[in-house]
């Protein structure tokens, strides 16, 4: 069951509901930022599929494991030192959160030393055999694991220059589910006649481009077939700040799609799921600040289950951190909770700009109003029209189902994001609410069910087709 309404008047009156591997990549890392993008053909200058060094990945995993052991030991020692009141009375202070009991101190120091030696030895051994192990294209399982790892601690991996950190890149995907189910990701070159109507798809937290395939369906591939788009799937480190990824994406699209010649045949449609919607909004904001030319070619912008006003689960995590950190005996335990990435913490309130989080800590919505990319679109016929934006939400169960009751209050949500947050409305400050031209709510659907739903596909197809024909 679904509900639907067109808000093309751009008025925020009332809440309206609606009806409800083969792969090639374009690396958008800083090392390739100077790549020439002259001429329309540059959009098809794909580099081969990212191949990963086996030794480097193993080394990165060993380093991460060693650092995890060190941190866990540090937490245990801190907890021990705070609870061991007897030792605190009779033994000298060895430093903040260090065990004072000589025997305990010897045990902890031994763990630190052995862990460091093992990590260094493994790193040296793997670097020595790297030429023998070679490199390989990652399997789907490995890529999924890397995506989850980057979502959880991707900012830490980036800070430590761990080879497991994902660099931003663009991919094409196979057009059939049978090809998608092949284990290895291989190169697939798009044809020279690729359409200049680009469909950019941006996944959510802890996901990868492969996650657009759900139950044999891929919104991007299906819409591309129906409307003649060239579909491109973004792969990125979801553990970084959303604002950092937004800035990278703004620059990446400029490198990917050359528009210096004012090619009026170019159009850009963006479809983003979950965190991807915030990253896409951030990219459009920074593109405007940087005066990136590609922004004028964006004519459709669709978000699926994006927490525009934050996600309750992450706010709950912030609350747990605050409770544990309030007492000296439980504070070390809060350190473990704070391991989660900056990207995850941004989801608490839907931060999209650096100003939303810089200088703030703890709980509280400190965001600045960041409107949708509603700007004039460059058209071949010079007809005046603007970007049309659509927000899609899911609700588990029927509208008034008991499944949507949390702490006695009826909250319509998809399991992760509330309906109001996904539709960009309901904020106490009216300036924070988003003016989507169209909103859609789908019932009996989960957060990830949005990616496999035929009803969601049909709604997006209708939304894109109506504007295209007009």
N, C-alpha and C positions, 0 to 999 in steps of 0.2 A: 504494500500500500504506500502511495506517495502523495505528496501535495506540492503544488507549484504556483509561482507568481512572478511576473516580469516587473521589476522595479526600474525600468529604463529611464524613468523620470529623474532618477538619482536622488529621490527623496527618501529620508530615513523614517517616514511615518510608519507606525505600526509594524509588528513583526509579521512578515509574510513567510509562508512556507510553500514549498514547491513539490512538484511531482517528483512527488518524490520517486654447446654454445659455440654458436659462431658469433664472432663479434669483432668490430674494428674500433680503434680508439683514436681520439685526438687529445694528446696530452696538453693540459693547460697549466702546467706547473711553471714556476718562475723561470726555469731554465729555458723554456721555449717561448717566453713572452715576446721575444724579438722576431719571431717568425713572420715572414712577409705575408700579407694578406691582399695583395693586389689582384683585382679582377674577380669575377664571380666564381671562376674555377677554384679559387682558393678554398672555398667552403667544402670542396671534395678532396682536399689534400690530406687524406687520412694516413696516419702512421699505423704500422702493424699492431696487432693486439699486444697489449702490455705483457711482456714475459718477465717473470719474476725469478731472481736468483734463488736457487734452493738453499745454498749455504747462507745467504744474507737473511732469508726468512727464518731459517733455523737459529741463526745467531740472534736475530731480533727477538725470537721467542725465548731463547735462553736468557737474554738480558732482561726481558720483562719478567720472567720467572724469578730471576735473582733479585730484582728490585722489589717484587711482591713479597719474597721471603724476608727481605730487609725491613720493609714497612710493617709486615705482620709482627715480626720480632720486636720492632720498636714500639708498637701499640701494646703488646703483651708486657714489655718491660715497664712502660709508663704506667700501665694499670697496676702492675705489681708494686712499683715504687710508691704509688699513692695509697695503696691498701695496706702495705707492710709498715704499720705504725711502730712496731717493735724495733725494726732495723733503723727506722728514722730517728729513734731516740738514742741509740747506742753507737751508730756508725756515722762517719763524716759524710758530708754531702759531696756526691760525685758529679753534680750538675743536674739541671732540670730534667725530671722524669727518667733518671738513671737509677738503677738498683743500687742500694747502699750495702746490702749484705755481701761480703766478699765472695762467698760461694756462688750466690746468684749472679753477681757481676761477672765472675769467671765464666759461667755458663753462657750468658748473653754475649760476652765478648768473643767467645769461641764460635758461636753461631755466626756472628758478623764476619769474623775472619775467614772461616771455612767457606761461607757463602760467597765472599768476595773472591777467594782463590779459585773456587769451582767455576764461577762466572767468567773470570779472566782466562782460565785454561780452556774452557769450551770455546770462547770467542776466538782465541788464538788458533785452536785446532780447526775450527770451521773456516776461518780465513785462509788457512793453509791448503785445504782441500777444495776450495771454491771452484777452481778450474776443472776439477774432476767431476763435481756434481752438476755443473752447468746451470741452465735455466730452463723454465718450462712455463707454458700458459697455465694459469690456475684452473683447477676443476671448479665446478659449481659449488661443491661443498666447502672447498677452501675459500672461495670468494665470499660465500655467505658467512663463514667464520670470521674472516678479516673484516667484513662489514660490521658485524656485531661488536668485535673487539674495538674497532675505530669509533663506533658509536658510544661505547662505554668509557674508553680512555684515550680517544684519538688525539686530544689536545696534549696529553702527556707524551704520546708517541712522537708527535710533531716536535715538541719541545726538546725531547731527548734525541732527536734525529734517528729514531728507530726505523729500520727499513720496512717494518710492518705498517707504517703510516701510509694511507692512501693519498695519492695526489689527484687533483681534480682533472677529469678527462671526459671526453664525449665518446659515445659508442653508438653503433647501430646494432640491432638484434635480428636474429633470423625471423622470417615471416611465418613459420609454422611451428607448432608446439613440438612436433617430432624432432626438428632440428634443435630446438631449445633444450630438449632432454639429453642431447649428446653430452658426454662428460666434459670434454675439453672445449675451451673457448678458442676459436680460431679466427683468422682474418676473413673478413667479408667486405669487398669493395663495393660501394654504391655505384650505380651506373652513371655514365657521363651525362645522361639526360635527367638527372635528379631534379625534382621540382624545386623552385626557389621559394615555395611556401613551406616554411620550416615549422615543425611541431617539436617543441622542446619539452621533454618529460623529466621531472625532478623528483626523485624518490625521498622517502622519509628517513627518520633516525634508525640507525642500525640496519639499513637496507642497502640493496645494490640494484643496478638496472634489471637484473634477472627477476626481481620481485614484482615487476610489472606483469609478469606471466603468473596468472592465478587461475587454477582450474581450467587450463587450456585456453584462456582468453588473455589478450593483451590490448588494453584500451588504445595505446599508441599505434600499434600495428593495424588494428581494426579501423581507427579513424583515418589513418594514412591511406589505407586502401579505399575507403569510402570517399574521401575528399581530396586525394591527390597530394597529400603532404609528404615531405621528407622527414621521417621521424628520427630524432636524435635523443639519446638517453644519457643524462648526466650521471657520472660516478664521482663521489666526493667523500671526504672525511667528515662524517656527521658529528664528530666529537669536538670540532672547532666551534668557536663562537659563531652564532648565526650571522652576525654582522661581518665577521671575517670571511665566511663562505659567500655572503652576499657581495662583498667587494670583489672577491676572486671571480665570482660568476659574472658580474658586470663586465669585467675585463675580458673574461673568457669568451663571452658571446661576441664581443667586439672583434676578437681574433678569429672566431669561427665563421662569422657571417660578415663578409666585407660589404659595406654600404657606402663607401666613399664616392661612388659614381652616381649616387641617388637613383639606384636601380628601382624603378617603381613596381617591378614585378615581384619584389621581395615582400613577404609578409611573415610575421612571427606569431605563432600561437604557443602559449605556455600552459601546460597542465602539470600541477604539482600535488603530491600527496603528503599529508601530515606535515612534518617539519619542512618538507620541500616547499610548501606554500609560503612559509615565513622567509626561507632563503630567497625565493623568487621575488617576494615583496622587497626584501632588503636589496637585491640586485637592481631592481627598478629604481629604488631610492638613490642608490649610489651612482647608477648610470645617469640619472638626472643631475646629480652633483658634479659628475665628471664630464657632462655634456657628451655622452656616448651617442653616436648617431643611430645605433641599432634600435634605441628605445622608440623612435618615431614609427618604426615598422611593426611594433607589437599591436595587434588588433584584437586579440582575445586572451583572456587571462582567467584560468579556472583553477580553483583549489578544492581538493577532496579531503575532508576531515582534518583541515589544518587548524591548530589551536591558536587562532588569532588573538584570543584573550587568555591564553595559557591553558595548561593541562592540570587537572586536579591531582593526578598521581605525583607529579613532581612537586607540587606545593605541599603535599603530604610528606615528601622526603625532606623538604626544607624544615617542616615543623618537627620532624623526628630529630634532625640535626640540632635544632634549637633546644629541644628538651634535653637531649643527651649532653649537649655542651654547657648546660646551665649549672652543672655540679661537677666539681673537680674529680670525683670518683668515677664519673661516667664519661667525662669529656674525651678520654682517649678513644672510646668506642665511636664517638662522632667523627673521628678522623677517617674511619673506614667508609662511612656514608658519604663523606665529602670527596671520595675518590672519583665519583662519577664526573663525567666530562662537562666542560663549559657549555657544549651544545645541549646537553640534557638539562642543565640548570636554566638555560635560556628559555626552555619550554614552559617553565613554571608560570610565567606571565606573558609569554609571546614576544620576547625582545627581538627586534629586528635591526636596531641601530646601536652603534657603540655607545651613544649617549644614554641608552636605556639601561646599561649595566655598569658603565665605567664610574668608579667612585662609590658604588653602592654595594652593600653586603647584607646578607640576611633576607628576611621576608619583606615584601612590599612591592607594589607595582609603581616603578619609577619611569615608565615609558613616556616618550614624547609622541604626540599624534603623528602617525605616518600614513597618509592617505594612500589609496590604491592608485595604480598607474593610469589615471583617467586623463588622457591627453589627446590632442588631435592626431589622427593617423595619416601618414603619407599615403595617398591613393593615386592610382593612375589617372582617374578621371577628375581629380581635384575636388571631388565631392567631400563636403565637410562632414566627418564623422569621428567618433571617439572610441577609445578602447572600451570594449564591453567585457565586464567582469562577472564571473559566476562563482558562487560558493555552494558547495555540496556538503551536506551533513548526513550522518547515519544515526539511527536510534535502534538500540536493541529491544526488540519487542514492539508491541503496539504503543500508541501515544501515551496511554495511561497505564501501561503494564507495571506490575509490581516489580519487575526486573529493573526498573529505573528508579527505585526508591533507595536512597542512601541516607542513613541516619534519620529516617522518618520524613525526609523532604523529597518530593518527586523531582528528580533530575534526569532529564532526557539526555542520554549520551550513548556513544557507540562502544563503550567499555574503556575508552581512554580520553576522549574529548567530548565535552558537552555540546549539545546542539547549538546553543547560543554562541559559544566560542567559535565553533566551526563556521557559523554564519556571520561572524564579525559584529555581533550586536549584543545588547544587554549590559554594556559597561556603564558604571555609575556616572562616568564623565562622557556626555554625548559626543564630545570631540574625538573620542577614541573609537567610536563605532564606525564601521566601514560601509561605504556606499556601493554595494554590489548591485549591478543592473538586474540580476536574477539570483534567486536563492532556491535551493532544492533540498528537501528532507526525505530520506528513504527509511522506512520502518522495517523491522525484523532483519536488520543488517548490522554487521560489526564494522570496526574500524578498517580491518583489512578486507572485509567483504566488499567495500567500495571499489576495490580493484578488479573484482570478478563479476560484479553485478551487471546483467544485461540492461536492466532498467537505468542504471547510471550511465551506461554507454549510450543508450537511446536518447537520454536527456541531453547529454553533451553533444551528440550528433545533431539534434534539433537546434540547440543553441548556436552551434557553429554554422549550420546550413542556412538558417534564417538570415543571419547577418551577411553571409557570403553571397546569397542571392540578391540581397538588397543593395 
